[in-house]
Amino acid sequence: MAEKRILPFYMTYPTSLTQADENQMMRDLEYFQQLYPLGTKAVQREIRKVIDIMDYEGSLIYDEFPDRFAMQKLTRDIISKIKLQAEEEMTDGEEVKRILAYDNLEEYMFLLVLHEVWRRRHNRRRGYFLF
């Protein structure tokens, strides 16, 4: 008699997201961030510094549903900090000043802040299958 083999549930979907896939995704993201224009790289560095300070357990960036108004205030604080540093002439100053002259600067910066917060939240969770 032929014996029926029953596959465990996790083997029925072999193309699920694994750590190798997540690592590849993060490498791709970091590579594409290297292609950012110089001014955007400088702004992104400042955003990372501020988010580094806020990277602790219980921070608003790790809330289940982060408050939009708090994130917008964080963005405005980062913009004012970057404007202050641009006046003191930091490296990549001309590119940063060009970015600060954008009409929709707050929306642009808000997207960069949200992207960095998403990255932190994603890295912290370390994927679905890793506990």
C-alpha positions in Angstrom: 0.0 0.0 0.0 1.1 3.5 -0.8 1.5 5.7 2.2 0.1 9.2 1.9 2.5 11.9 3.0 1.0 15.0 4.6 3.0 18.2 4.2 3.2 20.6 7.1 1.3 23.9 6.4 4.5 26.0 6.2 5.8 23.8 3.4 2.7 24.4 1.2 3.7 27.9 0.5 7.5 27.8 -0.1 7.7 31.3 -1.6 7.0 33.1 1.6 9.1 36.0 2.7 12.2 34.7 4.5 15.0 36.5 6.2 17.2 36.2 3.0 14.4 38.0 1.1 14.2 40.7 3.7 18.0 41.2 3.7 17.9 41.4 -0.1 15.1 44.0 0.1 17.1 46.1 2.7 20.2 45.9 0.6 18.3 47.1 -2.4 16.8 50.0 -0.4 20.2 51.0 0.8 21.6 50.9 -2.7 18.9 53.1 -4.0 19.4 55.6 -1.2 23.0 55.9 -2.3 21.7 57.1 -5.6 19.9 60.1 -4.0 21.1 63.6 -5.0 23.7 65.2 -2.6 21.2 67.5 -1.0 18.8 64.7 -0.3 21.6 62.6 1.2 22.5 65.5 3.6 18.9 66.0 4.6 18.4 62.2 5.1 21.5 62.2 7.4 19.9 64.8 9.6 16.6 62.9 9.6 18.4 59.8 10.7 20.2 61.6 13.5 16.8 62.9 14.9 15.1 59.5 14.5 18.1 57.8 16.2 17.4 60.0 19.3 13.7 58.9 19.1 14.6 55.2 18.7 13.6 53.8 22.1 10.9 51.5 23.4 7.6 53.4 23.7 8.6 56.1 21.3 5.9 57.6 19.0 7.6 56.1 16.0 6.7 52.6 17.4 3.1 53.4 18.1 0.7 51.0 16.4 -0.9 54.0 14.6 1.5 56.9 14.8 -0.2 60.3 15.2 -0.1 62.3 12.0 0.1 65.7 13.8 3.0 64.5 16.0 4.9 63.3 12.9 4.2 66.6 11.1 5.6 68.5 14.1 8.6 66.3 14.1 9.1 67.1 10.4 8.8 70.9 11.1 11.3 70.6 13.9 13.7 68.8 11.5 13.2 71.4 8.9 14.0 74.2 11.3 17.1 72.4 12.5 18.3 71.9 8.9 17.6 75.6 8.1 19.6 76.6 11.1 22.5 74.4 10.0 22.3 75.6 6.4 22.7 79.2 7.6 25.9 78.1 9.5 27.1 76.6 6.1 27.4 72.9 6.5 28.9 70.6 3.9 26.7 70.1 0.8 25.3 73.6 1.8 24.3 74.7 -1.7 22.3 71.5 -2.5 20.6 71.7 0.9 19.7 75.4 0.3 18.2 74.4 -3.0 16.1 71.8 -1.3 15.0 74.3 1.4 13.7 76.6 -1.4 11.2 74.0 -2.6 7.6 75.1 -2.6 6.4 71.8 -1.1 9.3 71.4 1.3 7.2 70.2 4.3 5.5 67.5 2.2 8.9 66.4 0.8 10.4 66.2 4.2 7.3 64.5 5.6 7.7 61.7 3.1 11.4 61.3 4.0 10.6 61.2 7.7 7.8 58.6 7.2 10.1 56.5 5.1 12.8 56.5 7.8 10.3 55.6 10.5 9.0 52.8 8.4 12.5 51.5 8.0 13.1 51.6 11.7 9.8 49.8 12.5 10.5 47.2 9.8 14.1 46.5 11.0 12.9 46.3 14.6 10.3 43.7 13.9 12.8 41.6 11.9 10.1 40.1 9.7 7.1 37.9 10.2 8.8 34.5 10.9 11.6 35.7 13.2 10.7 36.1 16.8 
